[in-house]
Structure formats: C-alpha cells, structure tokens
Amino acid sequence: MGDAQSQQTYPKGLDFEQVWAALMENREQIKEIGKRLGDFTNSFGDVVEYMIAPNLQEKFNELGYDFQEASTKHKVRDKKNDISFEIDVFLQNGDTAMLVEIKTNLTISDINKHLIRLEKMRKYADLRNDRRHFLGAVAGIVVDDEREYALNQGFFLIEPSGENFHITLPNGKPKEW
C-alpha cells in the first residue's frame, strides 16, 4: 500500500508532536465554543419560560381549573427514594396539580422525559400520601410532528399564537397521574 492515500504526510517542517499539539488546542477552542453556545441556548430557553409562565395560571383557570398557586423552576428532591427532578412551571390547588415542561424546540424525547417526570411525581406524592391528581402540559415555540404525539399522551399543548399563546386540549380526556 505505497500509494499516496495511505501515507501519513505533514506540512513541511511539522512533526507528529506539533500536529498533535495543534489538534489539542483546536479541541479546547471547540469545547469553549460549545459551552458558550450551550449557555446561549439555555438563556434563550429561560426567555421562552418567562414569556409563557406568567400567564399560564390565568389561561388554565379560563379552561375551568382553579389553580391558586404557580411556581417556576419547582424542585422535587427525595434522596432516600432516589427521586430528583425540576418542573418548569408547577400549578396547583388542593385537588389537582399540573406539571408544565417548556422547550424552545419541543421534541419527542422531551415529551417522553416529561412522561417519566410525571411518573416520578406520582411516586413521590404516593410516598407522602398526597392523593392529588397530576396533569401534564408541554410547551414549545417550535412544534412540528410532536403535536399529535403530545396530545395522544394526554398532555395539554401550549404554543405561541400571535402576541400570546394557545392551549390545545389533549386528544380525549387529559391523562391523570
């Protein structure tokens, strides 16, 4: 295999160590760019949450739910039972609570993770004899093929509509956990 494609060549005057050092430097620069892009994406996600969260309580109350409390970035922690997660928006009253997941670009994976989150919430509540009904909702600025999937899982779907947002009811009855 003495052809040109199989031979390792370096620019004139560079040896393996120099090429390797240059690659490692580029690797670190790429990591930094990735971190900055991740920070930007998270910040944009926070903006989306702040656009939607303040009016959710009122919007769901217009649909007949009497949510008296609303909180954002609600954390659930139970080290003893290995339960730990965060809820973007948590709406509640004495009988019912709604867990809302908000994404810039809603994916099937996000919906599946929210299903797991609701299962964990049910387990967490059962451990505390909390008999409330839990409902789920997902929100996204970009929602394409995920629309029907989310609705078929029993979730409310929240999407932008003009200067506000619209809530689509689940297909059939909202799923309760």
Steps between C-alpha positions, in 0.01 A plus 500: 500500500755752397250732332465865605169447684643255750808703591484742794644834397534825690571849374870555445682561825225362734536180692238286673533679836436841344194375313370334817549820704311700237214249505479517880489881487218484243320247719503739795376786281215283371407405859486870595283583199268211591473625859418853386242371254347288778484804727329697224249219436421478873453877517263489203310219675467720809355779284241257363407396855462862610278571199262212572507440876343821635165448324464123530305509824245741355474307170437166672251660736310620190482132401328417831797419723522693823876515548568727796876463503764515229875460530787477254807278515329292769743240636402159635769318699484177697847351543372205702283380210730625222245747361629827362368728226404857416168627370507808275156616617302339781134596537298368792191512715379262769390222263701537181848600391638556151861448398596708196814438297608793281742462210613724219488209256273224634614148410361149545784442746387802707146360508624156608713656775195690623303173515776359723498819709125458562551135599765614750263769630229240557748278688624796705142602586398144591793475743351803678134392481436789262189394306484794262448437130797601285460629146764572240556771243780566254582829334717581204577787270577249225260205491474294183438127489498492881155662515291184460739293708471739796120518473474120475703466822226694681696826522373850450700668223604864536617687189550863401208668329554858389603708799376239745483121514235235444425186701378196308312243702630141495343246265228351714509558875817649656711222650521499877787365701 
